[in-house]
Amino acid sequence: MEQYSGRSKEKMFFAFLAGFLYLLAGSIQFVFSLSTVLDLFPVNSFENGLIGLLFAPSDLIGSLILVLIGSIFLYGLIELRNGLNEGIAYVYVGILISILFTVVYVLVIAGNWMELYLLNDTEICGWDILYDLRPAIYLGILPLCGYLIWRKEFRAMNK
């Protein structure tokens, strides 16, 4: 890895870390979602613990989105390791897509909160913020930091 610049090493490490975390969280959430849908093993014991809080086992589509985002980051890492400069585009696209889904899930939480407290909806009286907490929200912190660090490079690509 001596032929890579310091900036390139940073982006490769970032792509590895983000890709690994997204792929891990998506895979775990996918297994729990399938077990819930197919009733393979009781997931209720996991839902009350930390695993249930972190991986929200009832979101099958969300788990596939996490796997897709992780794959984008890891493909960018492979491209960068092979010396192709196009790999950075995959890392940037992974950052943008992950931030997009983080914002979507935060807006869902805000919408449910407004429905509960501002509209006094009786159907959602038992709502808690933990019901809408998704892995994309807390995993989105890492790509947001990456965007804030490299935001000048995002702007430079448009010129």
N, C-alpha and C positions, 0 to 999 in steps of 0.2 A: 504494500500500500504506500510505498515511498513516492510513487509517481503522482499522487493526488495532492492537490493544494490543501491548505488548512481549511478553507471555506468549503471545499468539496468534501472533505472528511466530515465536517459538521453536518452537512446536508445528508450524507450517507448514513451517519449515525442517527440523525433525526428520522430519516425514512425507515431505517430498521426498527427503531423504537416505536414509532407510530404504527407501522405496519404490523409489528408483532402484537402490540396491545390491542389494536382493532381486530385483528384476526383471532386472537385468543378470546376476547370478550364476545365476538360474534359467534365463534364456535361453541363456547359454553352456553350462550343464550340459545343457540340453535338446538343443542342437545336437550336442554330443559324444555324448550318449546315443543319439540317433537314428542318428548315424554309426556307432556301435558295433553297434546292433541291425541296421541295414540294410547294414552294411559298405560305406559310401559312400567313405570315405577312411581311410587308416590312422591310427588314434588312438594307436598305440603310441609314436610319437615325442613326442606331447604328454604321455602318462602319466608319463614320467620327469622332466619338467620342472616348473616352478612351476604351470603351468596344470593339469596332472594332479593335483597336490597340492591346489590350491585348489578345483577344481570337480568332482572325483570323477566321471568321465564314465560310470560304470556305473549311475547311479541315475536312471532316467526318472521314477518317481513323485515322488522327492525334488525334482526340478527343477520339476515341476508345482506342488508345494506352495510352493516358493520364489516362483514366478510369482504364485500366488494371494495369498500374504502381501504381496508387493510391490504387487499391484493393490488390496488393501485399504487400504494406506497411501496410495497415490496417489488413490484415490477420496475418502478423508478429506481430503486436500489440496485436491481440487477443491471439495468441500463447504465447507471453511473459506474458500477464496478467494471463493466465491460469497456469503459472509456467513451461511451456515447453521451454527448452533451444533451441529447433529447430526453434523457432520463430525468433531468431537472423539471421538465414540463409535467411529468407524471407526479412528481412530488408536489409541485404547485397546484395541480388539479386536485390531488388528494387533500391538500390543505383547504382549498375552496369548497369542495364537496362536503368535507367534514364540518366546516363552519356553517355551511348552508343547513345541514341536518340538525346541527346544534341549535341554530336559531329557530328552526321549525318546531323542535320539541319544547324549547323555552316558550314559544308563542302558544303552544297547546296548553302548557301549564298556566300561562297568564290568562288565556281564554277560560279555562275551567275555574280559575280563582275568581275572575270577574263574574262568571255565571253564578258562582256560589254566594259571593259576598255582595255584589252590586244588584243582582236580579233576585236574590233570595229564592232561588229555584229549589223546590222541594224534592225533585228527583235526584239531585246531586248533594243532598244534605250530609251524607257520610263521606264525602270526598276528603282525601288527604293528599298532600303534595307528594308523598311517597308512592302513590298509585301511578303518577305520571312520570316519575323519575326513570330515565332511560340511560343506558351506558353511553349513548352518543353525547349526552350533555356533559358528563364529567370527562369523557375522552376528548371532547372538543376543546378543552383547555390547552392541551399540548399543541394542536395545529394553530390555535389562536396565537399562542406565544411564538410559534414559527413564523406566522404571518407578520406579527409585530416586529420581529427581528429582521426579516427580509423584505419588508414592505417597499423599500426603495427599489429593490430588484424587480418587484412586480410592476412598478411604474416604469422602469427602464425598458421592460420588454415591449411596452406599447409604442415606444418611439422608434 
